[in-house]
Amino acid sequence: MSKQNIQTFGETIRKLREGNDMPLRKLAALLDIDQSTLSKIERNGRRGNEDIINKLSKIFKIEKKELQICLLSDKLAYEVLDEEYGSEALHLAEDKIEYLKKLKD
């Protein structure tokens, strides 16, 4: 994903919904959540979850992988957003992930 295409999980949902001319209330009903909850997710005031990803994938007939990556990247970004060395820690974490994978094998 290029930097110009970066968007939050909530923005991704809104883009999918609007791109399919679907009112907020209809998508909320399909997701079996309150309309205000969906609105908060779209405005990044609340986080999504795996259940929402599964339902969105079926509703919009898209792969779950893209939604999962978007949600996980939000979680990571919000976790270190206000940390002084957050970006550096994320870069180190990438290396640690590869290291830990090798240890598991």
Backbone as ProteinMPNN parsed JSONL, in Angstrom:
{"seq_chain_A": "MSKQNIQTFGETIRKLREGNDMPLRKLAALLDIDQSTLSKIERNGRRGNEDIINKLSKIFKIEKKELQICLLSDKLAYEVLDEEYGSEALHLAEDKIEYLKKLKD", "coords_chain_A": {"N_chain_A": [[0.853, -1.183, 0.0], [0.692, 2.117, -0.949], [1.889, 5.264, 0.379], [0.134, 7.352, -0.269], [-2.268, 6.079, -0.42], [-2.978, 5.405, 2.087], [-5.229, 4.724, 4.624], [-7.464, 4.752, 7.411], [-9.002, 2.01, 9.219], [-11.67, 2.642, 9.697], [-12.097, 4.64, 7.758], [-11.767, 3.079, 5.512], [-13.993, 1.384, 5.671], [-16.058, 3.289, 5.402], [-15.515, 4.207, 2.808], [-15.973, 1.854, 1.322], [-18.711, 1.499, 1.876], [-19.901, 3.898, 0.921], [-19.049, 3.761, -1.715], [-20.624, 1.763, -2.627], [-23.081, 2.859, -2.602], [-24.557, 2.7, -0.179], [-26.572, 3.313, 2.558], [-25.687, 4.408, 5.867], [-27.306, 3.344, 7.914], [-28.279, 0.987, 6.744], [-25.97, -0.594, 6.334], [-25.158, -0.827, 8.986], [-27.277, -2.341, 10.008], [-26.911, -4.721, 8.547], [-24.475, -5.494, 9.586], [-25.247, -6.003, 12.09], [-25.048, -4.166, 14.194], [-25.354, -1.174, 16.155], [-26.358, 1.879, 14.607], [-25.07, 4.209, 15.462], [-22.754, 3.149, 16.537], [-21.455, 2.136, 14.266], [-21.053, 4.558, 12.958], [-19.228, 5.769, 14.701], [-17.07, 4.019, 14.394], [-16.437, 4.476, 11.71], [-15.567, 7.089, 11.946], [-13.298, 6.807, 13.349], [-13.51, 6.758, 16.091], [-14.018, 4.568, 17.455], [-13.014, 1.154, 17.589], [-12.827, -1.45, 15.127], [-13.547, -5.01, 14.776], [-12.846, -8.575, 14.588], [-15.226, -9.912, 13.951], [-16.709, -7.961, 12.599], [-15.037, -7.636, 10.406], [-15.3, -10.151, 9.156], [-18.021, -10.086, 8.431], [-18.103, -7.775, 6.79], [-16.495, -8.608, 4.712], [-18.073, -10.566, 3.507], [-20.385, -9.085, 2.844], [-19.456, -7.104, 1.05], [-18.096, -8.657, -0.674], [-15.253, -9.089, -0.639], [-11.766, -9.808, -0.045], [-10.784, -10.959, 3.168], [-8.224, -10.467, 4.066], [-7.133, -7.891, 3.357], [-8.734, -6.176, 4.909], [-8.143, -7.152, 7.468], [-5.413, -6.584, 7.676], [-5.522, -3.8, 7.541], [-6.994, -3.189, 9.882], [-5.298, -4.286, 11.869], [-2.997, -2.744, 11.451], [-3.966, -0.258, 12.225], [-4.371, -0.76, 14.972], [-1.722, -1.165, 15.84], [-0.567, 1.306, 15.138], [-2.073, 3.16, 16.685], [-1.325, 2.283, 19.185], [1.352, 3.086, 19.496], [1.347, 5.712, 18.806], [1.538, 8.105, 20.415], [3.945, 7.773, 21.596], [7.312, 8.649, 22.201], [9.359, 7.408, 20.722], [8.01, 5.878, 18.886], [7.831, 5.265, 16.049], [10.402, 4.283, 15.513], [10.396, 2.085, 17.172], [8.454, 0.509, 15.943], [9.727, -0.139, 13.542], [11.852, -1.687, 14.527], [10.334, -3.715, 15.61], [9.391, -4.992, 13.309], [11.725, -6.285, 12.428], [12.081, -7.933, 14.628], [9.869, -9.594, 14.449], [10.49, -11.17, 12.221], [12.774, -12.413, 13.247], [11.672, -13.827, 15.439], [9.978, -15.562, 14.079], [11.848, -17.198, 12.844], [12.922, -18.422, 15.086], [10.776, -19.975, 15.872], [10.645, -21.916, 13.926]], "CA_chain_A": [[0.0, 0.0, 0.0], [1.507, 3.33, -1.005], [1.537, 6.234, 1.409], [-1.003, 8.171, -0.675], [-3.477, 5.281, -0.267], [-3.154, 5.045, 3.49], [-6.458, 5.149, 5.277], [-7.768, 3.982, 8.608], [-10.022, 0.981, 9.067], [-12.949, 3.337, 9.597], [-12.17, 5.28, 6.436], [-11.937, 1.992, 4.547], [-15.398, 0.982, 5.725], [-16.864, 4.365, 4.816], [-15.285, 4.194, 1.369], [-16.706, 0.704, 0.794], [-20.148, 1.757, 2.003], [-20.285, 4.96, -0.007], [-18.802, 3.274, -3.068], [-21.732, 0.871, -2.962], [-24.317, 3.635, -2.377], [-25.271, 2.081, 0.929], [-26.73, 4.188, 3.72], [-25.101, 3.975, 7.134], [-28.273, 2.518, 8.653], [-28.384, -0.329, 6.123], [-24.767, -1.368, 6.654], [-25.21, -1.128, 10.424], [-28.215, -3.453, 10.179], [-26.268, -5.928, 8.013], [-23.409, -5.856, 10.521], [-25.913, -6.266, 13.362], [-24.566, -3.229, 15.204], [-26.089, 0.08, 16.196], [-25.924, 2.867, 13.622], [-24.115, 5.128, 16.094], [-21.496, 2.411, 16.676], [-20.814, 2.149, 12.952], [-20.613, 5.923, 12.712], [-18.007, 5.973, 15.498], [-15.991, 3.256, 13.758], [-16.06, 5.197, 10.491], [-14.881, 8.337, 12.327], [-12.137, 6.392, 14.137], [-13.763, 6.948, 17.512], [-14.176, 3.228, 18.01], [-12.263, 0.192, 16.773], [-13.53, -2.601, 14.582], [-13.122, -6.298, 15.312], [-12.825, -9.691, 13.639], [-16.598, -10.194, 13.523], [-17.045, -6.96, 11.59], [-14.252, -7.967, 9.214], [-15.933, -11.298, 8.501], [-19.28, -9.654, 7.821], [-17.801, -6.851, 5.686], [-15.953, -9.41, 3.625], [-19.205, -11.202, 2.827], [-21.285, -8.05, 2.319], [-18.855, -6.42, -0.098], [-17.419, -9.674, -1.489], [-13.828, -8.761, -0.713], [-10.911, -10.66, 0.775], [-10.609, -10.519, 4.548], [-6.832, -10.112, 4.325], [-6.939, -6.441, 3.297], [-9.394, -5.59, 6.08], [-7.392, -7.557, 8.657], [-4.169, -5.806, 7.7], [-5.894, -2.412, 7.848], [-7.356, -3.116, 11.299], [-4.107, -4.529, 12.683], [-2.098, -1.582, 11.358], [-4.556, 0.766, 13.095], [-4.079, -1.112, 16.369], [-0.302, -0.894, 16.087], [-0.318, 2.749, 15.045], [-2.639, 3.839, 17.856], [-0.579, 1.857, 20.372], [2.617, 3.812, 19.624], [1.138, 7.06, 18.273], [1.988, 9.173, 21.303], [5.242, 7.42, 22.166], [8.401, 9.446, 21.631], [10.132, 6.623, 19.762], [7.065, 4.922, 18.323], [8.193, 4.822, 14.695], [11.606, 3.468, 15.603], [10.004, 0.82, 17.794], [7.762, -0.285, 14.929], [10.731, -0.67, 12.62], [12.53, -2.764, 15.231], [9.363, -4.803, 15.748], [9.401, -5.735, 12.039], [12.876, -7.176, 12.47], [11.848, -8.934, 15.671], [8.896, -10.557, 13.934], [11.255, -12.107, 11.387], [13.627, -13.166, 14.164], [10.834, -14.755, 16.206], [9.524, -16.592, 13.147], [12.962, -18.137, 12.677], [13.031, -19.199, 16.323], [9.669, -20.937, 15.908], [10.905, -22.997, 12.941]], "C_chain_A": [[0.894, 1.24, 0.0], [1.01, 4.334, 0.025], [0.326, 7.08, 1.023], [-2.322, 7.414, -0.535], [-3.751, 4.879, 1.173], [-4.475, 5.606, 3.993], [-6.706, 4.25, 6.474], [-8.816, 2.921, 8.283], [-11.4, 1.628, 8.898], [-13.143, 4.007, 8.248], [-12.381, 4.236, 5.341], [-13.391, 1.543, 4.501], [-16.282, 2.035, 5.065], [-16.729, 4.384, 3.297], [-16.026, 3.025, 0.706], [-18.211, 0.972, 0.778], [-20.605, 2.783, 0.98], [-20.089, 4.537, -1.461], [-19.883, 2.332, -3.56], [-23.092, 1.534, -2.719], [-25.189, 3.033, -1.277], [-25.377, 3.058, 2.097], [-26.113, 3.568, 4.978], [-26.031, 3.013, 7.871], [-28.381, 1.107, 8.082], [-27.164, -1.182, 6.447], [-24.757, -1.739, 8.134], [-26.134, -2.321, 10.676], [-27.603, -4.76, 9.684], [-25.151, -6.426, 8.921], [-23.952, -6.238, 11.894], [-25.293, -5.453, 14.499], [-25.412, -1.96, 15.12], [-25.503, 1.068, 15.184], [-24.889, 3.823, 14.215], [-22.752, 4.448, 16.29], [-20.747, 2.411, 15.354], [-20.289, 3.539, 12.623], [-19.313, 6.218, 13.462], [-16.825, 5.223, 14.897], [-15.508, 3.999, 12.521], [-15.296, 6.482, 10.791], [-13.679, 8.078, 13.217], [-12.286, 6.648, 15.631], [-13.924, 5.625, 18.239], [-13.483, 2.25, 17.064], [-13.184, -0.919, 16.269], [-13.037, -3.879, 15.246], [-13.237, -7.37, 14.238], [-14.218, -10.017, 13.112], [-17.034, -9.223, 12.419], [-16.293, -7.238, 10.291], [-14.91, -9.108, 8.45], [-17.214, -10.894, 7.775], [-19.044, -8.711, 6.643], [-17.301, -7.608, 4.461], [-17.077, -10.055, 2.815], [-20.112, -10.169, 2.157], [-20.738, -7.455, 1.03], [-18.066, -7.357, -1.013], [-15.954, -9.312, -1.747], [-13.061, -9.711, 0.206], [-10.772, -10.084, 2.18], [-9.215, -9.978, 4.808], [-6.617, -8.603, 4.355], [-7.547, -5.746, 4.515], [-8.63, -5.924, 7.362], [-6.101, -6.758, 8.786], [-4.463, -4.356, 8.09], [-6.216, -2.257, 9.334], [-6.131, -3.305, 12.191], [-3.149, -3.343, 12.63], [-2.643, -0.41, 12.172], [-4.2, 0.495, 14.548], [-2.633, -0.776, 16.723], [-0.016, 0.603, 16.106], [-0.849, 3.492, 16.268], [-1.867, 3.494, 19.129], [0.673, 2.709, 20.579], [2.52, 5.274, 19.187], [1.75, 8.155, 19.138], [3.324, 8.876, 21.98], [6.342, 8.193, 21.45], [9.16, 8.694, 20.532], [9.268, 5.565, 19.073], [7.451, 4.394, 16.958], [9.414, 3.919, 14.708], [11.28, 2.094, 16.19], [9.277, -0.078, 16.789], [8.737, -0.892, 13.927], [11.498, -1.832, 13.254], [11.601, -3.975, 15.374], [9.281, -5.634, 14.47], [10.547, -6.741, 12.021], [12.674, -8.289, 13.503], [10.848, -9.988, 15.222], [9.611, -11.614, 13.097], [12.145, -12.999, 12.257], [12.819, -14.221, 14.923], [10.272, -15.858, 15.321], [10.6, -17.652, 12.959], [13.129, -19.012, 13.918], [11.951, -20.276, 16.405], [9.934, -22.13, 15.014], [11.951, -23.954, 13.396]], "O_chain_A": [[1.757, 1.384, 0.865], [-0.131, 4.268, 0.482], [-0.437, 7.489, 1.899], [-3.387, 8.032, -0.531], [-4.662, 4.095, 1.441], [-4.791, 6.782, 3.815], [-6.213, 3.123, 6.533], [-9.43, 2.936, 7.217], [-12.194, 1.206, 8.057], [-14.226, 3.949, 7.666], [-13.088, 4.483, 4.364], [-13.954, 1.346, 3.424], [-17.153, 1.705, 4.261], [-17.718, 4.557, 2.584], [-16.634, 3.194, -0.351], [-18.891, 0.703, -0.213], [-21.579, 2.564, 0.26], [-20.873, 4.913, -2.333], [-20.039, 2.125, -4.763], [-24.119, 0.859, -2.642], [-26.4, 2.882, -1.435], [-24.362, 3.572, 2.567], [-26.039, 2.347, 5.112], [-25.589, 1.988, 8.389], [-28.553, 0.143, 8.827], [-27.298, -2.355, 6.795], [-24.383, -2.857, 8.488], [-25.808, -3.206, 11.466], [-27.757, -5.797, 10.328], [-24.907, -7.629, 9.016], [-23.218, -6.731, 12.751], [-25.048, -5.958, 15.595], [-26.097, -1.72, 14.125], [-24.296, 1.08, 14.941], [-23.936, 4.202, 13.535], [-21.715, 5.108, 16.216], [-19.541, 2.656, 15.32], [-19.199, 3.677, 12.069], [-18.406, 6.846, 12.916], [-15.704, 5.732, 14.889], [-14.303, 4.137, 12.307], [-14.472, 6.918, 9.987], [-13.103, 9.01, 13.778], [-11.292, 6.743, 16.35], [-13.961, 5.569, 19.468], [-13.385, 2.508, 15.864], [-14.178, -1.269, 16.906], [-12.214, -3.839, 16.161], [-13.673, -7.1, 13.119], [-14.369, -10.363, 11.94], [-17.65, -9.625, 11.433], [-16.849, -7.09, 9.203], [-15.06, -9.036, 7.23], [-17.456, -11.312, 6.643], [-19.707, -8.829, 5.612], [-17.645, -7.281, 3.326], [-17.03, -10.082, 1.585], [-20.552, -10.369, 1.025], [-21.458, -7.317, 0.041], [-17.452, -6.925, -1.988], [-15.491, -9.24, -2.885], [-13.629, -10.328, 1.107], [-10.658, -8.871, 2.356], [-9.034, -9.122, 5.674], [-5.988, -8.088, 5.279], [-6.944, -4.835, 5.083], [-8.488, -5.074, 8.241], [-5.742, -6.311, 9.875], [-3.731, -3.761, 8.88], [-5.766, -1.307, 9.973], [-5.948, -2.568, 13.16], [-2.557, -2.976, 13.644], [-1.868, 0.352, 12.75], [-3.781, 1.397, 15.272], [-2.355, -0.182, 17.765], [0.69, 1.101, 16.983], [-0.164, 4.351, 16.824], [-1.768, 4.314, 20.042], [1.021, 3.024, 21.717], [3.521, 5.99, 19.202], [2.419, 9.047, 18.617], [3.777, 9.637, 22.835], [6.298, 8.367, 20.232], [9.555, 9.289, 19.53], [9.751, 4.488, 18.725], [7.403, 3.185, 16.731], [9.459, 2.911, 14.003], [11.821, 1.077, 15.758], [9.471, -1.293, 16.792], [8.575, -2.042, 13.517], [11.762, -2.84, 12.598], [12.042, -5.119, 15.27], [9.12, -6.853, 14.537], [10.365, -7.9, 11.648], [13.05, -9.439, 13.274], [10.976, -11.157, 15.585], [9.363, -12.81, 13.25], [12.248, -14.202, 12.019], [13.241, -15.372, 15.034], [10.109, -16.988, 15.782], [10.311, -18.848, 12.918], [13.441, -20.198, 13.812], [12.185, -21.359, 16.942], [9.493, -23.239, 15.312], [12.272, -24.903, 12.681]]}, "name": "protein", "num_of_chains": 1, "seq": "MSKQNIQTFGETIRKLREGNDMPLRKLAALLDIDQSTLSKIERNGRRGNEDIINKLSKIFKIEKKELQICLLSDKLAYEVLDEEYGSEALHLAEDKIEYLKKLKD"}
